[in-house]
Amino acid sequence: MVQTSGSGYPTGRSSTFNEESTICYPGDLKEKPGRPRDDAELGVVGYSERAPSKRPGEARTYFSLALLSALGLSLFYLFARSPHLSACGSTLRLAQDDISEACPQTNAIVPQKHSALLEVLETTYQTEEFRLKAYESLGGAVRVPTVAYDDLAPPGSDERWEIFGELHAYLEKRFPLVHANLRKTHVNEYALVYHWQGTNGSLKPALLTAHQDVVPVEPSTVDQWNHPPFSGFFDGEFIWGRGSCDDKPGLIGSLTVVEELLHVGFKPARTFVLAYGIDEERGGISGATAIRDYLLANYGEYAFSILIDEGGGYQVKDNVIMSSPGVAEKGKFDARFEISAPGGHSSVPPEHTSIGMLAAIIKHLEVNPHSPQLNREGVYYSLLQCRAAHDTSLSPQLRSLISRSRTSDKALHALERHLAETDRLFPALAGTTQAADVIRGGVKTNALPERADVIVNHRIDIHSSVGALQKRIINVVKPIVARLRLELDAFGNASFAMKPEGGESSGVLRITDAFGTALEPAPVTPMGDGGPFQLLSGTIIGVLGASNRTGYDKKVFIAPGMSTGNTGQHTKHYWKLTKHIFRYGHTNAADTYNGAHTVNEALRGEGFIETIRFFTWVILNVDESSLLD
């Protein structure tokens, strides 16, 4: 394996900026001609085009000024021609250098030991015969409707699981070498674990995961599909059907690569484990939990050198390609707010019914949202720094503002204001969110509701915790609880309890974990100089740099990403298997027809080939890498 920085894998690009071309103000970062720029905020050197007026008596100084100007001009050219001295505009150029240092990039990592084998496979992948076979492999898997329903009983006690047996039979037929050479284990009946033994037992195994299941198709939308939702039809460009994007490309792509590697005689030095869940779409209740327990029992805690699951992808922009492996996930907490109050006839109502009091609490929560903040140690902030360093689609002013925010609190707050005004995802990426999603109350129009409740979903910022969220909830609702004269019973914690002062209470507010599924934010995967992060980054840069697709001849850079939710991905169950978890599926969003989980889910065939290429590079690089344990 070798890290390269040749012309095929560009690692840097100079950036220029004419500071006279635009006027920018933090907060909106838009050009505003006709206003003087605020150089203290922008951090650039200003200038004035207004010529000084001549006053009587100044003529005698002109000759001296001319001599000084000539001397200054000479010094200007001397400095400008020197490779060691900076000329005009150096303020912004140095700022851009500082930005690049904030997001260093590794070089492309290309298999060295297996270079000849890689060349053979890359050539194979470009043939029409292979491509059509690969498209059909994915299409055939889509035609098996492995739907994970939310109300599935455990495997073995619900016949709806049996469809997974049909998929297994299909996989055995489609990938005979995999099933002849790898050890397959059925976990909790339908989850699959494949063990591919390496020749060097001292190396920690690598873990590749995906899921077999898909979300249901809403029956009323079937006639809206261009092709039937489980057809697996290839129309010459796209493979159509539920699961074609999520996540059967991960399942079929990884198995396709192992089949091809076995076909050309590849024997890994490092052991690889492939694990495929059965109900990721409902949180991995039956699949990922069983896989976790099996792997912990048979391999041990932190036994794997790296784990790659579905998740982030890449974007092809005008001048660059940005890839964002997920290195973190937010936590989750569903809070149930339930008010119990005396019933009675509606003709003699109290000042506030349970529904009215619940509405007041919901309103109070929504007028006191969580405040998003940029954290200089955060993943989202790192992503911004990387975009500033390498994404030329951002304006020079915004890139400068992002750079200065590293050391200036004033610039940091200006950046927060700008993002709050221009990016609707900012609250979700930079803080905890809340959403009142489910509400119930009342049974009859002439009966006072004795009970009303709402479930508020929270996605917890990676720098926070379930405990911190619970404390904040109590602090937010206390004033409205006191005003409504409610008793408070929250999270079974006596320290949170409240009772109205004097007189009777109007009811009781109970706040609980709605489903007992509270989840802390995921541990952040080590980045920076961490070997696994460097390996994956270099592999992504390498595989994209070597692609022959039109429009891929651009600089590739890596910007760490994170998931705004943590309800479905398997990785929340795998934290004890390795510290190096990456959520990355190597899919270009532009290669999906309409996204996943919706009508007309479809994946462009060429995009699926890129997924296959990615898994090939990953396995070959991981096998020979010294960056892993």
PyMOL commands that set and color helices and strands:
alter all, ss='L'
color gray80, all
select helices_A, chain A and resi 39-42+59-81+90-102+115-125+128-142+159-174+176-181+219-224+248-263+280-282+288-298+354-366+379-390+396-404+409-422+426-429+466-483+494-496+531-545+570-573+589-591+605-624
alter helices_A, ss='H'
color red, helices_A
select strands_A, chain A and resi 2-4+108-110+183-187+191-196+206-211+238-240+272-277+306-316+320-323+326-329+331-340+433-441+451-460+486-490+507-513+555-558+561-563+581-588+602-604
alter strands_A, ss='S'
color yellow, strands_A
deselect
rebuild
show_as cartoon
